[in-house]
Amino acid sequence: MDLRLMEILDRNRQYIKDGKLPIYIPELSKANINALGIYISTLDHQEHMAGDYLYPFTIQSISKVVTLMMALEDQGKDAVFARVGMEPTGDAFNSMMKLEMIQPSKPFNPMINAGAIAVTSMIKGSSHEGIHRILNFFRKITGNQQLNINQDVYLSEKRTGDLNRAMAYYMRNVGVLKGDVEEHLDTYFKQCSIEVTCRDIARIGGFIANNGILPETGERLIKEEYVKIAKTFMVTCGMYNASGEFAINVGIPAKSGVGGGIMAVVPGKMGIGVVGPSLDNKGNSIAGVRVLADLSEKFRLSMFL
Ligand code: GLN
């Protein structure tokens, strides 16, 4: 247990009560609202941790960063960005408002739900191999062969995912999504339901911080250019319509999920995983954001300094 990290967690516990558990995916409302944990994995092989870093939660939207890199590897940059844009929306993560705004119609970016569903549909084998290739890739970059899908969360998402379903069918109508919509949605719901701990997302962060090379083995899995794109989206869209504020207060590329996780990447240095299931009104971990702000200030981690 790292005492400096523990102190940062303790200082920010007070914010938990100002947030809420998500109820639109009923299974997520069963989380422990008081959990708060952090795990840091540095590229020079140090590990620092504090609090509930072993608390299991579903990865949710943090998965979108990884599936984006996979789709870029499979299809190349031009094909991916023919079907999804590069601009922040300023709207909620599940908003469908701007889906019709770009002509020809496409979702604004790969970090909002519509864009992420489109991206997942572009991963080779997404509709027949389903989740297997994606899950195996997550196992490889976390170094955790036990990683699996939380079936209760997956079924809960599938049952209540009508907004995602509506966006997916709309996207098929305009040609952004091709093939079997239900199969693609199923893969997306499963990718969001992968159960992780802070350590797992710190490891993914470390892989991204190391530009797509596994720190343990030196094996390159993703082209540097595609990792650069992923990090850039984390800065501009990773915290949804709080990305601007987060860039000012924290200044680290990051991606949040409604499971309460935040994955942060200090390029060339470390991956950070934080969990705190109590969410603010934009769907980001309310205490987790403050923890990262304190950490960034204390260790001068902002990329804009
Ligand atoms: N699975 C969630 C959804 O589709 C992911 C959203 C999130 O983590 N912000 O609504």
Boltz pocket constraint, residues with backbone or C-beta under 6 A from the ligand:
constraints:
  - pocket:
      binder: B
      contacts: [[A, 59], [A, 60], [A, 61], [A, 62], [A, 93], [A, 94], [A, 113], [A, 157], [A, 164], [A, 188], [A, 192], [A, 256], [A, 257], [A, 258], [A, 259], [A, 283]]
      max_distance: 6.0
